[in-house]
Amino acid sequence: MQLTATDSTGATLTWTIDAPDVHSFVGFVSDGHLTSLTVWKDDIPDSFVTVNDLHLSVAAVPEPATYGMLLGGLGLLGLAARRRKGR
């Protein structure tokens, strides 16, 4: 069984597990973002591949309507403050 991981810095690590069993474990920690993960399994009888705790994240980008609601709310707060000051 062969595992290859590549991150956004270009670092690539490859692991080969000759006789995988229930205690086989491979970890990959990087400061960059994981760009690819390849798991290749030969015809090894009674074996299967699992991936646990694979964390992928995407930065949230607000929609334009969110900015519009923010500006509208700030405008209403400004209008309310102006009316109170005028009294």
N, C-alpha and C positions, 0 to 999 in steps of 0.2 A: 504494500500500500504506500502511495507517495502523496505527500501534501506539499503544496507550494503556496506561499503567501507573499504578496507584494504590496508595499505601502506607497504613499504619494511622494516620498523622498526618493523612490527608486530602489529601496532596499528590498531584496528578494531572498527569502529563506526557503530551503527545501528540506523536508524530512522524509526519510524512508523507514518504514516499520516493516521488518521482515516477517515477523510472526505475530500479528496483532491478536490481542486477547482482551478480556474485560478490564484489565489494568493498564492498557495502552493509553497514554495521554500526551498531547502535544499542545504547547501554549505559544502564543505570539503576541508580544507587547511592543508597541511602537509609538513614537511621538507624532507620526504622520497618520493620515487617513488610510485605511485599508482599501486598496483599489481592486485587488483580485485575490481570490482564494480558489485553488484548484485541488480537488480530492480525486485521486485516481486509484482504483482498486483493480488488481488483477483478479483472475478467477480463483479466489481464495474461498474454499468451501466453508460454510457455516460462519460467515463474517458479514457485517453490514457497516455502513458509514453513518455516523451521526455527528452533528455539530451543535454544541451547547454554548450558551452565553455569547453568541455572536452579536455584537452591538454595532448597529449602523445608525447614523443620525444625519438628519438634514436640517439645515438652518431654516427657521421659519421666516417667510417673507410676507409682511402684511399686504392685504389687498388694498387697492386705491380707495375703496369705500370706507375702509378703516380710518384712513387719514381724513377723509371728508367728514366722518362722524366726529372725529377729534376736533377739527376746526370748527364745526357747527356747535359743538358743546362748549368750546372755549368762547365762541362768539356770544352764546346765550349767557354764560357766566359774566362776561364783560358787560352785556346789556343790563343784566340784573344789578350789577354793582353800580353802574352809571345811574340807573333809576333810583336806587337807594340813596346815593350821594346827592341827587337833585332834590330830594324831599326835605 
